């Protein structure tokens, strides 16, 4: 599976930005699609994840501001980011993983989101 992310850029604090990630290859109902981010000098952390059934999980830092969604027919996952803060600045990565298979994971190339104060 190959993942292709897009939509990063520069936005002012308080603004909004949307990210998209397309999966090319076999994606099953057991696959979880997620967004992670890595700020300079920090570890990569989970931002949000979504199952094929629409179940979601969010990092506390983005709850109420970010929304993850998924289009199973298109094998795409989206991240709508509102009320952005400078601390949201990071490289955002798309990830696909499979329930019950710890080593089954794919990562897209990151897309940079910069939030200016």
GROMACS elastic network, one bead per residue, 0.5 to 0.9 nm:
[ bonds ]
;  ai    aj funct       b0    kb
    1    23     6  0.65045   500
    1    24     6  0.55084   500
    1    26     6  0.64575   500
    1    27     6  0.77730   500
    1    96     6  0.84463   500
    1   105     6  0.88644   500
    1   106     6  0.66837   500
    1   107     6  0.89358   500
    2    22     6  0.81468   500
    2    23     6  0.56689   500
    2    24     6  0.50514   500
    2    25     6  0.65740   500
    2   106     6  0.70764   500
    2   107     6  0.76180   500
    2   108     6  0.69125   500
    3    21     6  0.64377   500
    3    22     6  0.56026   500
    3    24     6  0.62873   500
    3    25     6  0.88701   500
    3    94     6  0.69787   500
    3    95     6  0.75886   500
    3    96     6  0.80524   500
    3   106     6  0.72889   500
    3   107     6  0.63552   500
    3   109     6  0.75055   500
    4    20     6  0.81501   500
    4    21     6  0.53355   500
    4    22     6  0.52168   500
    4    23     6  0.65614   500
    4    24     6  0.80727   500
    4    94     6  0.78601   500
    4   107     6  0.87980   500
    4   108     6  0.55297   500
    4   109     6  0.67817   500
    4   110     6  0.88026   500
    5     8     6  0.86066   500
    5    19     6  0.71509   500
    5    20     6  0.55621   500
    5    22     6  0.64621   500
    5    23     6  0.88926   500
    5    92     6  0.86963   500
    5    93     6  0.74141   500
    5    94     6  0.65548   500
    5   108     6  0.62860   500
    5   109     6  0.66920   500
    5   110     6  0.69275   500
    5   111     6  0.66375   500
    6    18     6  0.87487   500
    6    19     6  0.58183   500
    6    20     6  0.53253   500
    6    21     6  0.63249   500
    6    22     6  0.87049   500
    6   110     6  0.84807   500
    6   111     6  0.63788   500
    7    17     6  0.75202   500
    7    18     6  0.59709   500
    7    20     6  0.61590   500
    7    21     6  0.87720   500
    7   111     6  0.71995   500
    7   112     6  0.86121   500
    7   113     6  0.85066   500
    8    17     6  0.74836   500
    8    18     6  0.75040   500
    8    19     6  0.63792   500
    8    20     6  0.89897   500
    8    91     6  0.85029   500
    8    92     6  0.80457   500
    8   110     6  0.89090   500
    8   111     6  0.52437   500
    8   112     6  0.51828   500
    8   114     6  0.79590   500
    9    17     6  0.79465   500
    9   111     6  0.80030   500
    9   112     6  0.62154   500
    9   113     6  0.50549   500
    9   114     6  0.61619   500
    9   115     6  0.84904   500
   10    17     6  0.87253   500
   10   112     6  0.83122   500
   10   113     6  0.60446   500
   10   115     6  0.58905   500
   10   116     6  0.72713   500
   11    14     6  0.83482   500
   11    15     6  0.61222   500
   11    16     6  0.71895   500
   11    17     6  0.73517   500
   11    84     6  0.80504   500
   11   113     6  0.78486   500
   11   114     6  0.63297   500
   11   115     6  0.50327   500
   11   116     6  0.62551   500
   12    15     6  0.55420   500
   12    16     6  0.83676   500
   12    84     6  0.76123   500
   12    85     6  0.81190   500
   12    86     6  0.82330   500
   12   114     6  0.82845   500
   12   115     6  0.53518   500
   12   117     6  0.61567   500
   13    16     6  0.85000   500
   13    83     6  0.69739   500
   13    84     6  0.52959   500
   13    85     6  0.50201   500
   13    86     6  0.62135   500
   13   115     6  0.56645   500
   13   116     6  0.56602   500
   13   117     6  0.53027   500
   14    82     6  0.70863   500
   14    85     6  0.63548   500
   14   115     6  0.86812   500
   14   117     6  0.88289   500
   15    81     6  0.83268   500
   15    82     6  0.61314   500
   15    83     6  0.54412   500
   15    84     6  0.55272   500
   15    85     6  0.82880   500
   15   115     6  0.83704   500
   16    80     6  0.74763   500
   16    81     6  0.54050   500
   16    83     6  0.61775   500
   16    84     6  0.62068   500
   17    79     6  0.83714   500
   17    80     6  0.62194   500
   17    81     6  0.52244   500
   17    82     6  0.66717   500
   17    84     6  0.80942   500
   17   113     6  0.85350   500
   18    78     6  0.71200   500
   18    79     6  0.56291   500
   18    81     6  0.58702   500
   18    82     6  0.85488   500
   19    77     6  0.83456   500
   19    78     6  0.55431   500
   19    79     6  0.50008   500
   19    80     6  0.64553   500
   19    81     6  0.80374   500
   19    92     6  0.87172   500
   19   111     6  0.85197   500
   20    76     6  0.70112   500
   20    77     6  0.58971   500
   20    79     6  0.65076   500
   20    80     6  0.87925   500
   20    94     6  0.86310   500
   21    75     6  0.84592   500
   21    76     6  0.54878   500
   21    77     6  0.52521   500
   21    78     6  0.63087   500
   21    79     6  0.87024   500
   21    93     6  0.89026   500
   21    94     6  0.63782   500
   21    95     6  0.89578   500
   21   108     6  0.80049   500
   22    74     6  0.76470   500
   22    75     6  0.59789   500
   22    77     6  0.66477   500
   22    78     6  0.88747   500
   22    94     6  0.89012   500
   23    26     6  0.82350   500
   23    27     6  0.75072   500
   23    74     6  0.82678   500
   23    75     6  0.54159   500
   23    76     6  0.60825   500
   23    77     6  0.83706   500
   23    96     6  0.82607   500
   23   108     6  0.88431   500
   24    27     6  0.80811   500
   24    75     6  0.75034   500
   25    75     6  0.88673   500
   26    75     6  0.89966   500
   27    30     6  0.81685   500
   27    31     6  0.64704   500
   27    72     6  0.85276   500
   27    75     6  0.69389   500
   27    96     6  0.86866   500
   28    31     6  0.54791   500
   28    32     6  0.89274   500
   28    52     6  0.81188   500
   28    72     6  0.89763   500
   28    98     6  0.83070   500
   29    32     6  0.82028   500
   29    51     6  0.78132   500
   29    52     6  0.54134   500
   29    53     6  0.77739   500
   29    72     6  0.84467   500
   29    98     6  0.89035   500
   30    51     6  0.75173   500
   30    52     6  0.69977   500
   30    97     6  0.84775   500
   30    98     6  0.57040   500
   30    99     6  0.57281   500
   30   100     6  0.87287   500
   31    51     6  0.66756   500
   31    52     6  0.68175   500
   31    96     6  0.65355   500
   31    97     6  0.54804   500
   31    99     6  0.63037   500
   32    49     6  0.68214   500
   32    50     6  0.58615   500
   32    52     6  0.67736   500
   32    95     6  0.80744   500
   32    96     6  0.56369   500
   32    97     6  0.52245   500
   32    98     6  0.59588   500
   32    99     6  0.72144   500
   33    48     6  0.87020   500
   33    49     6  0.57518   500
   33    50     6  0.55321   500
   33    51     6  0.65132   500
   33    52     6  0.81417   500
   33    70     6  0.79965   500
   33    76     6  0.85898   500
   33    77     6  0.67266   500
   33    94     6  0.72885   500
   33    95     6  0.57269   500
   33    97     6  0.65884   500
   33    98     6  0.88185   500
   34    46     6  0.75634   500
   34    47     6  0.75048   500
   34    48     6  0.56024   500
   34    50     6  0.61225   500
   34    51     6  0.86535   500
   34    68     6  0.81778   500
   34    77     6  0.76681   500
   34    93     6  0.82502   500
   34    94     6  0.57910   500
   34    95     6  0.51527   500
   34    96     6  0.64289   500
   34    97     6  0.83244   500
   35    45     6  0.87386   500
   35    46     6  0.63277   500
   35    47     6  0.54539   500
   35    48     6  0.54023   500
   35    49     6  0.63063   500
   35    68     6  0.83571   500
   35    77     6  0.86990   500
   35    78     6  0.86836   500
   35    79     6  0.75917   500
   35    92     6  0.66605   500
   35    93     6  0.55688   500
   35    95     6  0.61476   500
   35    96     6  0.89719   500
   36    44     6  0.64257   500
   36    45     6  0.53449   500
   36    48     6  0.70247   500
   36    49     6  0.86606   500
   36    91     6  0.83552   500
   36    92     6  0.56512   500
   36    93     6  0.50633   500
   36    94     6  0.63863   500
   36    95     6  0.73402   500
   37    43     6  0.83290   500
   37    44     6  0.53710   500
   37    45     6  0.55281   500
   37    46     6  0.65663   500
   37    47     6  0.65255   500
   37    88     6  0.86652   500
   37    89     6  0.87467   500
   37    90     6  0.58430   500
   37    91     6  0.54284   500
   37    93     6  0.58426   500
   37    94     6  0.87317   500
   37   110     6  0.83655   500
   38    41     6  0.81356   500
   38    42     6  0.61758   500
   38    43     6  0.58011   500
   38    45     6  0.63953   500
   38    89     6  0.85580   500
   38    90     6  0.52311   500
   38    91     6  0.52780   500
   38    92     6  0.65319   500
   38    93     6  0.80780   500
   39    42     6  0.53446   500
   39    43     6  0.72062   500
   39    44     6  0.73674   500
   39    87     6  0.83529   500
   39    88     6  0.80151   500
   39    89     6  0.64291   500
   39    91     6  0.63563   500
   39    92     6  0.87422   500
   40    43     6  0.83830   500
   40    89     6  0.86588   500
   40    90     6  0.68830   500
   40    91     6  0.84076   500
   42    45     6  0.87242   500
   44    91     6  0.89332   500
   44    92     6  0.89194   500
   44    93     6  0.88428   500
   45    59     6  0.86699   500
   46    49     6  0.76978   500
   46    58     6  0.77694   500
   46    59     6  0.65374   500
   47    57     6  0.83248   500
   47    58     6  0.58540   500
   47    59     6  0.51748   500
   47    60     6  0.86041   500
   47    61     6  0.82644   500
   47    62     6  0.71216   500
   47    66     6  0.87129   500
   47    92     6  0.87758   500
   48    56     6  0.70791   500
   48    57     6  0.54307   500
   48    59     6  0.62161   500
   48    62     6  0.83551   500
   48    66     6  0.82571   500
   48    67     6  0.80032   500
   48    68     6  0.64452   500
   48    79     6  0.82386   500
   49    55     6  0.81233   500
   49    56     6  0.55224   500
   49    57     6  0.52093   500
   49    58     6  0.66637   500
   49    68     6  0.69593   500
   49    69     6  0.86894   500
   49    95     6  0.89091   500
   50    53     6  0.79250   500
   50    54     6  0.58880   500
   50    55     6  0.54394   500
   50    57     6  0.66102   500
   50    68     6  0.67990   500
   50    69     6  0.68190   500
   50    70     6  0.70350   500
   50    77     6  0.82582   500
   51    54     6  0.52278   500
   51    55     6  0.51957   500
   51    56     6  0.66301   500
   51    70     6  0.81051   500
   52    55     6  0.74168   500
   52    70     6  0.73419   500
   52    71     6  0.83989   500
   52    72     6  0.65660   500
   54    69     6  0.73992   500
   54    70     6  0.72664   500
   56    68     6  0.73478   500
   56    69     6  0.83217   500
   57    68     6  0.87189   500
   58    61     6  0.81199   500
   58    62     6  0.66814   500
   58    63     6  0.59785   500
   58    66     6  0.82432   500
   58    67     6  0.85279   500
   58    68     6  0.85107   500
   59    62     6  0.56772   500
   59    63     6  0.64221   500
   60    63     6  0.53264   500
   60    64     6  0.88771   500
   61    64     6  0.88420   500
   61    65     6  0.86766   500
   62    65     6  0.54055   500
   62    66     6  0.55625   500
   62    67     6  0.86381   500
   62    81     6  0.84895   500
   62    88     6  0.87161   500
   63    66     6  0.61977   500
   63    67     6  0.81214   500
   64    67     6  0.77524   500
   64    82     6  0.86879   500
   65    80     6  0.82780   500
   65    81     6  0.61481   500
   65    82     6  0.51135   500
   65    83     6  0.60407   500
   65    84     6  0.76496   500
   66    79     6  0.67487   500
   66    80     6  0.55104   500
   66    82     6  0.59520   500
   66    83     6  0.83945   500
   66    84     6  0.88228   500
   67    78     6  0.80277   500
   67    79     6  0.56599   500
   67    80     6  0.50785   500
   67    81     6  0.65943   500
   67    82     6  0.84306   500
   68    77     6  0.71975   500
   68    78     6  0.55921   500
   68    80     6  0.63944   500
   68    81     6  0.87556   500
   69    76     6  0.85633   500
   69    77     6  0.57430   500
   69    78     6  0.52157   500
   69    79     6  0.65732   500
   69    80     6  0.82665   500
   70    73     6  0.89889   500
   70    74     6  0.86087   500
   70    75     6  0.75134   500
   70    76     6  0.57693   500
   70    78     6  0.61172   500
   70    79     6  0.89185   500
   71    74     6  0.54778   500
   71    75     6  0.58406   500
   71    76     6  0.52375   500
   71    77     6  0.62831   500
   71    78     6  0.83342   500
   72    76     6  0.66155   500
   72    77     6  0.83358   500
   73    76     6  0.79453   500
   74    77     6  0.87931   500
   77    94     6  0.83513   500
   81    84     6  0.65589   500
   82    85     6  0.89466   500
   84    87     6  0.82395   500
   84    88     6  0.64728   500
   84    89     6  0.87482   500
   84   115     6  0.67554   500
   85    88     6  0.53831   500
   85    89     6  0.75881   500
   85   115     6  0.61716   500
   85   116     6  0.78643   500
   85   117     6  0.76176   500
   86    89     6  0.56214   500
   86   114     6  0.73889   500
   86   116     6  0.57523   500
   86   117     6  0.59880   500
   87    90     6  0.80116   500
   87   115     6  0.75530   500
   88   113     6  0.75969   500
   88   114     6  0.74958   500
   88   115     6  0.66514   500
   89    92     6  0.89047   500
   89   112     6  0.77412   500
   89   113     6  0.54165   500
   89   115     6  0.53894   500
   89   116     6  0.83085   500
   90   111     6  0.84217   500
   90   112     6  0.60034   500
   90   113     6  0.55616   500
   90   114     6  0.66306   500
   90   115     6  0.87887   500
   91   110     6  0.55692   500
   91   111     6  0.53589   500
   91   113     6  0.60431   500
   91   114     6  0.84678   500
   92   109     6  0.85161   500
   92   110     6  0.51949   500
   92   111     6  0.52162   500
   92   112     6  0.61165   500
   92   113     6  0.70025   500
   93   107     6  0.68434   500
   93   108     6  0.59368   500
   93   109     6  0.63213   500
   93   111     6  0.65770   500
   93   112     6  0.89392   500
   94   106     6  0.83186   500
   94   107     6  0.57864   500
   94   108     6  0.51926   500
   94   109     6  0.75250   500
   94   110     6  0.72618   500
   94   111     6  0.89667   500
   95   105     6  0.69234   500
   95   106     6  0.55980   500
   95   108     6  0.63911   500
   96   104     6  0.81999   500
   96   105     6  0.54858   500
   96   106     6  0.51981   500
   96   107     6  0.66098   500
   96   108     6  0.87029   500
   97   101     6  0.77328   500
   97   102     6  0.77976   500
   97   103     6  0.81992   500
   97   104     6  0.56574   500
   97   106     6  0.65903   500
   97   107     6  0.89799   500
   98   101     6  0.55446   500
   98   102     6  0.73236   500
   98   103     6  0.85095   500
   98   104     6  0.59324   500
   98   105     6  0.69260   500
   99   102     6  0.74890   500
   99   104     6  0.86500   500
  100   104     6  0.88150   500
  101   104     6  0.53893   500
  101   105     6  0.84054   500
  102   105     6  0.75659   500
  107   110     6  0.85148   500
  108   111     6  0.89117   500
